[in-house]
Amino acid sequence: MEQILNKLSEIELTAQHIMEDCNQTKQQLSAEAEKNCQDYDQQLEAQTTAQIRQIRQKLEEEKDTRLSALRAETEATFSALDTYYDENHVCLSKELFQKILEL
């Protein structure tokens, strides 16, 4: 009977060591998983920041291109208006005075 009790004690002690090893392994795996998650989050944050920077740069370039086109178009329109006025200001003045006189 004593032999059986000794064997059971050995089995219990072995099971206890196995459980302790399992807990240590579980803690190590949990720490590794946490570190992997943090590393992934940092990588994702860096990628997202880079993509946002690229998008902003592209939008800035598009804005500058559009503004340049609008400036050129506005200058062309003003130039055309100035030319039209220079060529037709006498006619325009006569029409304006005629309408004022009609009132």
C-alpha positions in Angstrom: 0.0 0.0 0.0 2.9 2.3 0.8 4.3 1.6 -2.6 1.0 2.7 -4.2 0.9 5.9 -2.1 4.5 6.7 -3.1 3.6 6.1 -6.8 0.5 8.3 -6.5 2.7 11.0 -4.8 5.1 10.8 -7.7 2.3 11.0 -10.2 0.8 14.0 -8.4 4.3 15.7 -8.2 4.9 15.0 -11.9 1.4 16.4 -12.8 2.1 19.5 -10.8 5.4 20.0 -12.6 3.6 19.6 -16.0 1.0 22.1 -15.0 3.7 24.6 -13.9 5.5 24.1 -17.2 2.2 24.6 -19.1 1.6 27.8 -17.2 5.1 29.1 -18.0 4.7 28.2 -21.6 1.3 29.8 -21.7 2.8 33.0 -20.2 5.6 33.0 -22.7 3.3 32.5 -25.6 1.0 35.2 -24.3 4.0 37.6 -24.1 5.1 36.7 -27.6 1.6 37.2 -29.0 1.4 40.6 -27.2 4.8 41.6 -28.7 3.7 40.4 -32.2 0.5 42.5 -31.9 2.4 45.6 -30.9 4.9 45.1 -33.7 2.1 44.6 -36.2 0.3 47.7 -34.9 3.5 49.7 -35.2 4.1 48.5 -38.8 0.5 49.2 -39.7 0.7 52.7 -38.2 3.9 53.4 -40.2 2.3 52.2 -43.4 -0.8 54.2 -42.8 1.2 57.3 -42.0 3.2 56.8 -45.2 0.1 56.3 -47.3 -1.6 59.4 -45.8 1.6 61.4 -46.6 1.5 60.2 -50.2 -2.2 61.0 -50.6 -1.7 64.5 -49.1 1.2 65.1 -51.4 -0.8 63.9 -54.5 -3.7 66.1 -53.5 -1.4 69.1 -53.0 0.1 68.5 -56.5 -3.4 68.2 -58.0 -4.5 71.4 -56.2 -1.4 73.3 -57.5 -2.1 72.0 -61.0 -5.7 73.1 -60.9 -4.9 76.5 -59.5 -2.3 77.1 -62.2 -4.9 76.1 -64.8 -7.5 78.4 -63.3 -5.0 81.3 -63.1 -4.1 80.9 -66.7 -7.7 80.7 -67.7 -8.6 83.8 -65.6 -5.7 85.7 -67.1 -6.8 84.7 -70.6 -10.4 85.8 -69.9 -9.2 89.1 -68.5 -7.0 89.6 -71.5 -9.8 88.8 -73.8 -12.1 91.3 -72.0 -9.4 94.0 -72.1 -9.0 93.3 -75.9 -12.7 93.4 -76.4 -13.0 96.6 -74.5 -10.1 98.2 -76.4 -11.7 97.3 -79.7 -15.3 98.1 -78.7 -15.2 100.8 -76.0 -16.6 103.5 -78.3 -19.5 101.3 -79.3 -20.2 100.2 -75.8 -20.1 103.8 -74.5 -22.6 104.9 -77.2 -24.9 102.0 -76.3 -24.7 102.8 -72.6 -25.4 106.5 -73.1 -28.3 105.6 -75.4 -29.9 103.4 -72.7 -29.4 106.2 -70.1 -31.0 108.7 -72.4 -34.0 106.3 -73.0 -34.6 106.1 -69.2 
